[in-house]
Structures are given as C-alpha cells and as structure tokens.
Amino acid sequence: MLGIAILGAGDIANVHIEAYQALHNRCEIRALADIFQDKAEAKCRKYGLACDVVADYHELLERKDIDLVSICLPPSAHCEAVVDFLRAGKHVLCEKPMAPSLEECDRMIAAAKAGGAKLGVVAQNRFKPDIMRTKKLIDSGVLGQIYFAQANSLWWRGDNYYNLWWRGTWEKEGGGCTFIHAVHHIDLFLWLMGDLAEVSAMVSNQNHQNSEVEDVSISTLRFQSGAVGAVIASLLHHGEEQKIIIDGANGSIEIPHKAMASRQKSNGYPEPDNEMQKKMEDLFGSFPDLKYRDHCGQIENMITAIETDSNPLITGVDGRRTIELITAVYQSAFTGEKVTFPMGEKDLFYTRKGLLSKAVRFHQKTKSVENYADTGIQVGGTL
Ligand SMILES: NC(=O)c1ccc[n+]([C@@H]2O[C@H](COP(=O)([O-])OP(=O)(O)OC[C@H]3O[C@@H](n4cnc5c(N)ncnc54)[C@H](O)[C@@H]3O)[C@@H](O)[C@H]2O)c1
C-alpha cells in the first residue's frame, strides 16, 4: 500500500484525490499540504479524508509512510518542491507544465537520479483510448512517410482568469497559453511526431488586459524526420475546438479521431481511397480500450511503475521535451531568431532569468485575488 501526499489543495488536486480514491486497494492519501491550510482542511471534509494537513510541505519530507507525492502547485513552485521530495527519496508525480525553464527541468531530472526515485509529469490526455490508438496507428507505419502535422490548441478564457494571484505574470505563472494550455497538445504532438530540429514563432496578447503573458502563439516547426508542422495556441477561440492533424503519404489522421485517405485521379485531383481508409480504421479499432483513463490512467501507470520498478509512461525527460518546444517558442518570438535543437545551456532562455530578461510584458497585472468564490475547472478541452 503506497502512502500518498498531495501538495496544493486547489482545483486540480480534486482530480488527483478522486484518482487515488479510485485506486484505494493500492494506495492511501496520508497528507495534504497547502499554504492556505483551511483550503486543505475543506478538501479533507469534501472527500472524507482522514489524513494530516500541513501548511508547510517541508514537514512531510522525512515521513517514512509517504512514498509518492502529487505536486499540484502553481508552475513556478514545482521545481523546488519536486527537488526536495526526490532528494528525500520520494517518488513524485508533477502536474504540467513541468517548470518554467529548462534549467529547472534539468535540476528535477538530476534530483530523481540522485535520490533513486521516479519522476512522472502529468500529460493525462495520453491516457485516452483514441489517443493511445492514434499513437499505435502512427507507430505501425500505415500512414507511410509523415509530411506535415498541425496542432490547434485553441481555448477560451475571460480576463477574470488572470485575477488569480499566481496567474498572468512571467515570474509566477511562467508563461501564457503556450505554456499552460498548449502544453497538453505539445506533449501529444512530440510523442506522435518525434524530435524537433528547429522552431520559429511569434506571440501576442490580443485581449487579456490583466496579464503580462501571451494569449496567442503561432509556431512553425521542422522535425528531425524531415516533416514540417505548426502549433497554434490561443485563449481566444469561442468553442475551444482543438485538433491535431497528421498527414502521411498514405492517409491523414486527426485527434479527435478522424481517418482519411485519398488517391489521385489522372488530373491529380483527389478521390477517396476507401481501401486504405478501411485499413486504417480496422487497425485503429483493433487496439484495446483502457481500463483507467485520464488522470486516473496516469496515476495508475505511476503506481504500477513504482510497484514494478519500471519507468512511468511520461518521465521527467518527456516533460522536459515539452518545455523545450515551449521555451523555443518564447526564445524565437522575443529574439526574432529561429531556434535550433537540442536546446541547452547555450540558449538565453535556458534559465528563468533569461526568459524574464527578454519576455515582453504585454500588460501590467493590476488585479489579484487569493482565491475565487467560484471553484471548478475544465480539464482536457475537446481532445
Ligand atoms: N492536467 C491538467 O489538465 C491541469 C488542469 C488545471 C491545472 N493544472 C496544473 O495544476 C497546477 C495547479 O493548478 P490549479 O488550477 O489547481 O491551481 P490552484 O491555484 O487552484 O491550486 C494551487 C494550490 O497550491 C497552493 N500553493 C501555492 N504555493 C504553495 C506552496 N508553496 N506550498 C503549498 N501550497 C501552495 C495554493 O494555495 C493553491 O491552493 C498547475 O501547475 C496547473 O498548470 C493541470
């Protein structure tokens, strides 16, 4: 039975608590930590948890009965807490985005190695049956050579979203829609498409007055495979219709699921290739369903990794890859230069100091609340 601690008793903590409770045969929540201790106490009451509540997470570092820690803190607080627990030999599942800089990601990965503990980074959308099937379909090679891919990570948030104290500044939130929202699509995009070679980008803040950070970004990419692509992220799309498109020589596949295949007529115009389309759909449908999905799927995967001493599906190295693309978007947008991969210490934006020295403050944040009267979030968009 694994002992669990959860840091941060805000919105996403609900999803973690519900997943651990669903897996009660294998784990037990033993502590909740939040700087607002009353929030953690209210959470215990809401979920009927008989666990310890602390305001300072350092009190939990030496606890022998805690094996795995869920980090549900604002992104700028991830690195310090993750490193502290990994060094104490505790396994850690860190919420997305891993951290606002590659330097912090590297410290987290190094701490996992040093402490001999496992580090997982949340990317719960991989644990959706159709997304797992898309990955298997692409890996099967049925699409042939992949030429082009696009992620439309389109969301909608009103200005009130940025009133929360830690949101809307480069320092505390760490980034805008690319970092906080498109991180979901970027994780999938890189998982499906492989390593990057170069990125060029622009960012802007079109309509969020209480925020320094971007609410739209447009990036063009070249992959090491030779494929090219684009990532578009925004908080401006009423309807939040999100999509990933992957175009191969033999067919195209999309998330949400759609498979299409065309062949050419004598004049080069397309006609449906029904045979290929059937082949793609049959293969897609042959991959099994998932017993556990979304956060519950990822938490179950993390627990299995600990029980069997194997790697979780999404490690610190995977979390870092996503941050690498996001860092490239900011570095390219704010320096006006193309970024080549891999990124590392040579890059100005490798550290948070570099990002803070060059990032444009689009607006000054003037309103701030400690907590909202309304709680509740939407997780996952239309993926
Ligand atoms: N995977 C997803 O789909 C998803 C969705 C929403 C949020 N998130 C991520 O979850 C994290 C938290 O987001 P949220 O929406 O729950 O925010 P939130 O503000 O609702 O919750 C964060 C909590 O952390 C507490 N906190 C801050 N600093 C602390 C510290 N040093 N020690 C202890 N407690 C501290 C705050 O008081 C707050 O209660 C972020 O990284 C966010 O990006 C992930």
The ligand as an ORCA input file, in Angstrom:
! r2SCAN-3c Opt
* xyz 0 1
  N      -3.517     18.463    -16.026
  C      -4.457     19.377    -16.193
  O      -5.353     19.263    -17.033
  C      -4.439     20.607    -15.312
  C      -5.579     21.427    -15.213
  C      -5.517     22.533    -14.370
  C      -4.355     22.848    -13.678
  N      -3.257     22.045    -13.850
  C      -1.978     22.375    -13.177
  O      -2.087     22.119    -11.787
  C      -1.299     23.058    -11.059
  C      -2.187     23.778    -10.052
  O      -3.248     24.405    -10.746
  P      -4.665     24.673    -10.041
  O      -5.571     25.101    -11.129
  O      -5.053     23.536     -9.179
  O      -4.274     25.943     -9.155
  P      -4.939     26.423     -7.784
  O      -4.486     27.813     -7.555
  O      -6.388     26.099     -7.774
  O      -4.229     25.443     -6.720
  C      -2.878     25.567     -6.334
  C      -2.797     25.465     -4.825
  O      -1.434     25.483     -4.415
  C      -1.335     26.226     -3.190
  N       0.058     26.651     -3.042
  C       0.737     27.585     -3.729
  N       2.029     27.608     -3.362
  C       2.171     26.652     -2.394
  C       3.274     26.163     -1.632
  N       4.490     26.666     -1.785
  N       3.041     25.159     -0.732
  C       1.801     24.630     -0.584
  N       0.715     25.054     -1.299
  C       0.906     26.044     -2.179
  C      -2.333     27.362     -3.386
  O      -2.732     27.926     -2.152
  C      -3.486     26.653     -4.106
  O      -4.450     26.157     -3.191
  C      -0.670     23.988    -12.113
  O       0.607     23.541    -12.443
  C      -1.600     23.843    -13.305
  O      -0.983     24.106    -14.548
  C      -3.290     20.932    -14.612
*
